[in-house]
Amino acid sequence: MYNELKNKSTAGRAEMLTRRLVGIKSYTGSSGEAEKVQEIYSIIQSFPYFQQHPEDVWIQPIDGDPYNRINVWAKLEGRQKKTVLFHSHIDTVETDDFGTLQSLAHDPDALQKYFSTYDGDQRVKEQALSGDWLFGRGSLDMQSGAAIHLTNLLELSEQKEPLDGTMLFLFNPDEESEHAGMLAALQELQRMKEEGLKYVAAINNDFIAPMHDNDDTKYIYTGAAGKVLPSFYIYGREAHVGDVLTSIDPTLVGSEINRKINQNLDLVEELEGEYVLPPACLYFKEDKHSYNVQTAVSARMYFNYFVFEQTAKDVMDKLLSVTRETVEELRIQSERRYDEFRIHHGFPPSKWKWEVGVCTYEDLQNELKEKGLPVDEVLDRVASEWKGKDRREASFALVEALQQLDPDKKPRVILFFAPPFLPHNYLNEQYVYGAEIREKLVRRLEVVAAQSNETFATKRFFPYLADGSYLSLHESEEEVNVLKRNMPRMSDIYPLPIDLIRSVNIPSINIGVYGRDGHKWTERVYKPYTFHVLPSLIKDFALDLVAKKEPETKVSQAH
């Protein structure tokens, strides 16, 4: 591959590599992810530096991965151990959204030709005709990002003078789902840290996009949003539809909880100048397996919930309050409806009650243990049965088993966390390099803005999900323990290496490729900025970060 790249400009290299990577299918949860990493490994091996230093590019298998996925690493040793980590993911979502054009999803030229005559979206048509945009699945998210890191790896390796600091590159799978690549990478990062590397910062280049139609600002993020998946198991009281008003219908309870949480802007953190999204319901269903005229007994639901400064405990406290308020309103409503119905038909008063308990997973475990019930034995059995299967379904199976263990079969809403959990990651100026990173970023953006006429704005949090979340942890031990105690059998179902994340402790800065319509069939990357401006911005910022000599004294990390 090097022979095809060596005589090209930086922009030409970045575009050629992007096209090469877009052309290889690497859908999340497929063998294509490993095939693409192998291709990247071969590309790096072709670079002259790595012909001379083959030990500095290596593959890391992901232990126990069902798709035999791998990470690829490359290192350029510098004068100092101060190290910048460049990371990007190589997986993409699938191409069902392309419909009848699925065969073209990985062919940028064919897609540009198609969209040049496409009347369904005038902006897309105009941009295709301009020649400034490269189309295709993954062109934006984020094969162009991996291509730019490869371009910078080549150009940094071509420098005749030794680098001031060490440059470390990671290309990993599985960002779009469970983050298996980055979680495995933590082990390598810790190993190299123990061997002497001193991590200054990580640079991710996951995609950025306009915030509105007239927005040309290029946003740089000095941290990443975190995420929890608050989940609800709702156990009601069944009834024949002929007696429906005596039921406690979990679909009704769930619908009201959903209405109060889903897209509710009142639950959004107020962070000035930050793009903060509300909770979104990702799953909601009742647990009936076949048709009959009995109301549902149980239902389940979970939400995507971004966290920025809040912790899992903060989210739990908020949602418990919402849920308790909801079930009380429904109790009053159910009593009123039943009374209206029985009075209308001349029925006498009844003893029906519509109270619904609200508790956390931890609360329910403790309550059942106090009754002398075999909680641990039941959870051991269910965890064993579900090991290796969908982690969210496994979590619900564990919670359901606890509810079934309750001899009273009390109607209740059980709130817990299901996988995944992404810590929020932000630049903390109490971190040894924190103020230095911010100062050098501002100065570098000023230089690039003057040279390119681009407008930049820095934000604290990349507003979507990114692998960089796993590179540091700001929650206290107590706050993490709330999560651990309320994620069913976390050590079995979702063994997240919390201590490793805390130890590695690298702030992740996102300086992203720019385009439109990530995860859509019209996905496209803007070439003038992404290929002509961004590579040198990232490379020069990384060189800035390692230019200063090691400080004589270290400031301890404060979370």
C-alpha positions in Angstrom: 0.0 0.0 0.0 2.9 2.4 0.7 3.9 2.5 -2.9 0.4 3.8 -3.8 0.6 6.5 -1.1 4.2 7.7 -1.2 3.9 10.3 -3.9 0.5 11.6 -2.9 -0.2 14.7 -0.9 -1.6 14.5 2.7 -5.1 15.0 1.4 -4.6 12.5 -1.4 -3.4 9.9 1.1 -6.3 10.5 3.4 -8.9 10.2 0.6 -7.3 7.1 -0.9 -7.2 5.4 2.5 -10.8 6.4 3.2 -11.9 4.9 -0.1 -10.0 1.7 0.7 -11.6 1.3 4.1 -15.1 2.2 3.0 -14.8 -0.6 0.4 -14.3 -3.2 3.1 -17.5 -4.3 5.0 -16.9 -4.2 8.7 -20.4 -4.3 10.3 -20.5 -4.4 14.1 -20.7 -8.0 15.3 -19.3 -9.6 12.2 -16.1 -11.2 11.0 -15.6 -8.2 8.7 -14.3 -6.2 11.7 -11.3 -8.5 12.0 -10.8 -8.5 8.3 -10.6 -4.7 8.2 -8.2 -4.6 11.2 -6.0 -7.1 9.3 -6.0 -4.8 6.3 -5.0 -1.9 8.5 -2.2 -4.0 10.0 -1.0 -4.8 6.4 -1.1 -1.2 5.4 1.0 -0.2 8.5 3.5 -3.0 7.8 4.1 -1.6 4.4 5.3 1.7 5.8 9.2 2.0 5.6 9.5 2.8 9.4 7.7 -0.5 10.3 9.7 -2.4 7.7 12.7 -1.4 9.8 10.9 -1.7 13.2 8.4 -4.6 12.8 8.1 -5.0 16.6 6.4 -1.6 16.8 3.2 -2.7 15.0 1.3 -5.6 16.6 -2.1 -7.2 16.8 -4.0 -7.8 20.1 -6.6 -10.6 20.0 -9.7 -9.8 22.1 -10.1 -12.6 24.6 -13.2 -14.7 24.3 -14.6 -12.6 21.4 -17.3 -14.6 19.4 -16.2 -13.0 16.2 -12.4 -13.4 16.7 -12.0 -9.6 16.6 -8.7 -7.9 17.1 -7.1 -4.5 17.8 -4.1 -3.3 15.9 -1.4 -1.1 17.6 1.5 1.0 16.2 4.0 3.0 18.1 6.5 5.6 17.2 9.1 5.9 20.0 10.1 9.5 20.9 12.8 11.1 23.0 10.4 11.2 26.0 7.9 8.8 27.4 5.2 11.5 27.2 2.7 9.8 24.9 -0.3 10.8 22.8 -2.8 8.0 22.0 -4.5 8.3 18.6 -7.6 6.1 18.5 -10.4 5.3 16.1 -13.0 2.6 15.6 -13.3 0.7 12.3 -16.8 -0.9 12.6 -19.9 0.5 11.0 -23.6 0.0 11.2 -25.1 -2.2 8.5 -26.7 -1.1 5.2 -30.4 -2.1 5.4 -31.2 1.6 5.2 -29.9 1.7 1.6 -32.8 -0.5 0.5 -32.5 -1.3 -3.2 -29.1 0.6 -3.3 -27.5 -1.8 -0.9 -25.1 -3.1 -3.5 -23.7 0.4 -3.9 -23.3 1.1 -0.1 -19.6 0.7 -0.2 -18.9 2.4 -3.6 -18.4 6.1 -3.2 -18.2 6.9 -6.9 -21.4 5.0 -7.7 -23.3 6.7 -4.9 -22.0 10.2 -5.9 -23.3 9.5 -9.5 -26.7 8.3 -8.1 -27.1 11.3 -5.8 -26.1 13.8 -8.5 -29.5 13.1 -10.1 -31.4 12.4 -6.9 -34.5 14.7 -6.4 -35.5 13.4 -3.0 -33.2 15.8 -1.1 -32.0 19.0 -2.8 -29.1 19.5 -0.5 -27.7 16.0 -1.0 -28.0 16.5 -4.8 -26.2 19.8 -4.7 -23.4 18.4 -2.6 -23.0 15.3 -4.8 -22.7 17.6 -7.8 -20.1 19.8 -6.1 -17.6 16.9 -5.9 -16.7 18.1 -2.3 -18.3 15.1 -0.6 -17.5 11.5 -0.4 -20.4 9.1 0.1 -20.7 5.6 1.4 -21.3 3.5 4.5 -18.7 4.5 7.1 -17.4 7.4 5.0 -18.2 9.7 8.0 -18.5 7.2 10.8 -15.7 6.7 10.8 -13.5 5.2 8.1 -12.3 8.7 7.2 -11.2 9.1 10.9 -9.2 5.8 10.7 -7.7 7.0 7.4 -6.5 10.3 8.8 -4.9 8.5 11.8 -3.1 6.2 9.3 -2.1 9.3 7.2 -0.6 10.9 10.3 1.1 7.7 11.4 2.8 7.5 8.0 3.8 11.2 8.0 5.1 11.2 11.6 7.1 8.0 10.8 8.7 9.8 7.8 10.1 12.6 9.9 13.9 12.6 9.9 14.4 13.9 13.4 13.2 11.8 16.4 9.9 12.9 17.8 9.9 14.8 21.1 7.4 12.3 22.6 5.9 8.9 21.8 3.0 8.5 19.4 0.7 5.5 20.0 -2.0 4.5 17.5 -5.0 2.2 18.1 -7.5 0.9 15.6 -10.3 -1.1 17.2 -13.6 -2.8 16.5 -17.0 -2.7 18.2 -17.6 1.0 19.1 -21.2 0.9 17.7 -22.3 -1.8 20.2 -20.5 -3.1 23.3 -17.0 -1.4 23.0 -15.2 -4.7 23.2 -12.2 -3.3 21.3 -11.5 -0.4 23.6 -12.2 -2.4 26.8 -9.6 -5.0 25.6 -7.2 -2.1 24.8 -7.2 -1.0 28.4 -5.1 -4.1 29.2 -2.4 -3.0 26.7 -2.5 0.6 27.8 -1.9 -0.5 31.4 0.9 -2.8 30.3 2.7 0.0 28.5 2.0 2.4 31.3 3.8 0.0 33.7 6.6 -0.2 31.2 7.1 3.6 31.4 4.7 5.4 29.0 3.2 8.6 30.4 -0.1 9.3 28.7 -0.7 13.0 28.1 -4.0 12.7 26.2 -5.9 10.7 23.6 -7.1 12.0 20.3 -10.2 10.5 18.8 -11.6 11.8 15.5 -15.1 10.5 15.6 -17.4 12.5 13.4 -18.8 15.9 14.0 -21.7 17.5 12.1 -23.6 20.8 11.9 -25.9 21.5 14.8 -28.4 23.2 12.4 -28.7 23.9 8.7 -26.6 27.1 8.6 -23.9 25.9 11.0 -20.4 25.7 9.6 -18.6 25.7 13.0 -16.2 22.9 13.6 -16.7 21.6 17.2 -13.8 20.3 19.2 -14.7 18.3 22.3 -12.4 18.0 25.3 -14.4 15.1 26.8 -17.2 12.6 26.1 -20.7 12.1 27.4 -21.3 9.0 29.5 -24.3 6.7 29.4 -26.4 4.6 31.7 -29.2 2.3 30.7 -31.9 2.7 33.4 -34.2 -0.3 33.1 -37.7 -1.0 34.5 -39.2 -4.4 35.2 -42.9 -3.9 35.9 -44.9 -6.6 37.6 -48.6 -6.1 37.7 -51.8 -8.0 38.5 -53.4 -9.9 35.7 -57.1 -10.1 35.0 -59.5 -11.4 32.3 -60.4 -8.6 30.0 -64.0 -9.0 31.2 -62.7 -7.8 34.6 -60.0 -5.4 33.3 -60.6 -2.7 35.9 -59.4 -4.9 38.7 -56.1 -5.4 37.0 -52.8 -3.6 37.5 -51.8 -3.4 33.9 -48.0 -3.2 33.5 -48.4 -1.8 30.0 -50.4 1.1 31.4 -47.8 1.6 34.2 -45.0 1.4 31.7 -46.7 3.8 29.3 -47.0 6.5 31.9 -43.4 6.1 33.1 -42.3 6.2 29.4 -44.4 9.4 28.9 -42.8 11.1 31.8 -39.2 10.1 30.9 -38.9 9.7 27.2 -37.6 12.9 25.5 -38.3 14.9 28.7 -36.3 18.0 28.6 -36.8 18.6 32.3 -34.5 15.6 32.9 -31.7 17.1 30.8 -28.6 18.4 32.7 -28.3 22.2 32.4 -24.7 22.8 31.1 -24.2 26.1 29.5 -23.1 25.9 25.9 -23.3 22.1 25.7 -25.4 20.0 23.4 -27.3 17.8 25.9 -29.9 15.2 24.7 -32.8 14.0 26.8 -33.5 10.3 27.7 -34.8 8.1 24.9 -36.7 4.9 25.2 -34.9 2.1 23.3 -37.1 -0.9 24.3 -40.6 -1.4 25.7 -42.6 -4.6 25.6 -44.9 -6.7 27.6 -44.0 -10.3 28.4 -46.9 -12.3 26.9 -45.7 -15.1 24.6 -49.0 -15.8 22.8 -52.5 -14.4 22.3 -55.1 -14.8 25.0 -57.7 -12.5 26.7 -55.7 -12.1 29.9 -54.0 -8.8 30.6 -50.2 -8.9 30.7 -48.5 -9.8 33.9 -45.2 -8.0 33.4 -43.5 -5.6 31.1 -40.0 -4.3 30.6 -38.4 -1.1 29.4 -35.1 0.7 29.2 -33.8 4.1 28.3 -30.7 5.6 26.7 -29.7 8.2 29.3 -26.7 10.4 28.7 -24.7 11.6 31.7 -22.3 14.5 31.7 -21.7 15.7 35.2 -24.4 13.5 36.8 -23.6 10.0 38.1 -25.6 6.8 38.0 -26.8 7.6 41.6 -28.1 10.9 40.4 -30.1 9.2 37.6 -31.4 6.5 39.9 -32.6 9.1 42.4 -34.4 11.1 39.7 -36.1 8.2 38.1 -37.2 6.7 41.4 -38.9 10.0 42.2 -40.6 10.0 38.7 -41.7 6.4 39.1 -43.2 6.8 42.6 -45.1 9.9 41.5 -46.4 7.9 38.5 -47.6 4.9 40.3 -49.4 7.0 42.9 -51.2 9.0 40.2 -52.2 5.7 38.6 -53.5 4.3 41.9 -55.8 7.3 42.4 -56.9 7.0 38.8 -57.6 3.3 39.0 -59.6 3.6 42.2 -61.7 6.4 40.7 -62.4 4.5 37.5 -63.4 1.3 39.4 -65.7 3.3 41.7 -67.4 5.0 38.7 -67.8 1.7 37.0 -69.3 -0.2 40.0 -71.6 2.7 41.0 -72.9 2.9 37.4 -73.7 -0.8 37.5 -75.0 -0.8 41.1 -72.2 -3.0 42.5 -71.2 -2.8 46.2 -67.8 -1.5 47.3 -64.9 -3.9 46.9 -61.6 -4.6 48.6 -59.5 -4.2 45.5 -56.3 -2.2 45.9 -54.0 -0.7 43.3 -50.9 0.0 45.2 -47.7 -0.6 43.3 -44.3 -0.8 45.1 -41.3 0.9 43.7 -37.8 -0.3 44.5 -34.3 -0.8 43.2 -32.7 -4.1 42.4 -30.6 -3.8 45.5 -33.7 -3.1 47.6 -35.5 -6.2 46.4 -32.5 -8.4 47.0 -32.2 -7.2 50.6 -36.0 -7.5 51.2 -36.0 -11.1 49.9 -32.9 -12.1 51.9 -34.5 -10.8 55.1 -37.3 -13.2 54.4 -34.8 -16.0 54.3 -35.2 -16.8 50.6 -32.4 -18.3 48.6 -31.5 -15.2 46.6 -27.9 -16.0 45.8 -28.6 -19.5 44.7 -31.3 -18.4 42.3 -29.2 -15.6 40.9 -26.2 -18.0 40.5 -28.4 -20.4 38.4 -29.9 -17.7 36.2 -26.6 -15.9 35.6 -25.1 -19.2 34.6 -28.0 -19.9 32.2 -27.7 -16.5 30.6 -23.9 -16.1 30.4 -22.7 -15.2 26.9 -26.2 -14.2 25.8 -27.7 -10.7 25.3 -26.7 -8.8 28.4 -29.9 -6.7 28.6 -32.1 -9.8 28.4 -29.9 -11.5 30.9 -30.4 -8.6 33.3 -34.1 -8.8 32.9 -34.0 -12.5 33.5 -32.2 -12.0 36.8 -34.7 -9.3 38.0 -37.6 -11.5 36.9 -36.2 -14.4 38.9 -36.1 -12.2 42.0 -39.7 -11.1 41.5 -40.8 -14.7 41.1 -39.0 -15.6 44.3 -41.3 -13.2 46.2 -44.0 -15.4 47.8 -46.4 -12.5 47.9 -46.1 -11.7 44.2 -46.5 -8.1 45.1 -47.1 -5.7 42.1 -44.0 -3.5 41.8 -41.7 -1.5 39.6 -38.1 -2.6 39.9 -35.5 -0.1 38.7 -32.0 -1.2 37.8 -29.2 -0.6 35.3 -28.5 -2.8 32.4 -25.3 -2.9 30.3 -23.6 -0.9 28.8 -22.3 1.7 31.1 -20.0 4.4 29.7 -18.3 6.8 32.1 -18.3 10.4 31.4 -14.8 11.6 30.4 -13.9 15.3 30.7 -10.7 17.4 30.9 -10.0 18.0 34.5 -7.5 20.8 35.0 -6.4 19.2 38.3 -5.1 16.5 36.0 -1.3 16.9 35.7 -1.5 17.9 32.0 -5.0 19.4 32.1 -4.3 23.2 31.9 -1.5 22.5 29.4 -3.8 20.5 27.1 -6.4 23.3 27.1 -3.9 26.0 26.5 -2.2 24.2 23.7 -5.5 23.3 22.1 -6.7 26.9 22.1 -3.4 28.1 20.6 -3.4 25.5 17.9 -7.0 26.2 16.9 -6.2 29.9 16.6 -3.3 29.1 14.2 -5.5 26.8 12.1 -8.4 29.2 12.0 -6.2 32.0 10.7 -4.7 29.7 8.0 -7.9 28.0 6.9 -10.7 30.6 7.7 -12.5 27.8 9.6 -14.5 28.7 12.7 -13.9 26.5 15.7 -15.6 26.2 19.0 -14.6 24.0 21.9 -17.1 22.1 24.0 -16.6 20.0 27.1 -18.5 16.9 26.0 -18.8 15.0 22.8 -22.6 14.6 22.9 -22.8 11.1 21.5 -21.3 7.8 22.5 -17.6 7.2 22.0 -14.8 4.8 23.0 -13.0 7.6 24.7 -15.5 7.3 27.6 -13.6 4.3 28.8 -10.2 6.0 29.1 -10.9 7.7 32.4 -13.3 7.6 35.3 -14.5 10.6 37.4 -17.1 8.9 39.6 -16.2 8.4 43.2 -16.0 4.8 44.7 -19.3 5.4 46.4 -21.0 6.5 43.1 -19.6 3.5 41.2 -20.9 1.2 43.9 -24.4 2.4 43.4 -24.1 1.2 39.8 -22.5 -2.1 40.8 -25.1 -2.9 43.3 -27.9 -2.2 40.9 -26.6 -3.8 37.8 -27.7 -7.4 38.1 -24.7 -9.7 38.6 -22.4 -7.2 37.0 -19.3 -9.3 37.7 -20.8 -12.2 35.7 -22.9 -10.4 33.0 -20.9 -7.3 32.4 -17.4 -7.5 34.0 -16.4 -3.9 33.4 -12.7 -3.2 34.5 -13.5 -0.2 36.6 -10.1 -0.2 38.4 -8.3 -0.5 35.1 -10.2 2.5 33.6 -9.3 4.5 36.7 -5.7 3.5 36.5 -5.2 4.2 32.8 -6.8 7.7 33.2 -6.3 9.4 29.9 -8.4 12.4 28.9 -9.8 11.9 25.4 -10.1 14.9 23.0 -12.3 14.5 20.0 -11.1 16.4 16.9 -13.5 14.9 14.4 -14.0 14.4 10.7 -16.8 16.6 9.4 -19.8 15.6 7.4 -23.5 14.9 7.4 -26.0 12.1 8.0 -24.0 9.6 10.0 -25.8 6.3 10.2 -28.0 7.2 7.2 -27.9 6.1 3.6 -27.0 9.6 2.6 -23.9 9.5 4.9 -21.1 11.6 3.5 -17.8 13.3 4.6 -16.8 16.8 3.6 -13.5 16.5 1.8 -12.1 20.1 1.9 -12.0 20.2 5.7 -11.6 16.5 6.6 -8.8 15.7 4.1 -7.1 19.1 3.7 -7.4 20.8 7.2 -7.9 18.1 9.8 -4.8 15.9 9.4 -2.3 18.7 10.1 -4.5 20.1 12.9 -4.4 16.7 14.7 -0.8 16.0 13.9 0.5 19.4 15.0 -1.7 19.4 18.2 -0.2 16.0 19.1 3.3 17.4 18.5 2.4 20.4 20.7 1.4 18.1 23.5 4.7 16.3 23.7 6.9 19.3 23.0 7.3 20.4 26.6 9.8 18.6 28.8 8.6 16.4 31.6 7.5 18.4 34.6 9.8 17.9 37.6 6.9 17.4 40.0 3.6 15.8 39.5 0.2 17.0 40.6 -2.0 14.1 41.8 -5.0 13.3 39.8 -8.2 14.5 41.4 -11.5 13.1 40.2 
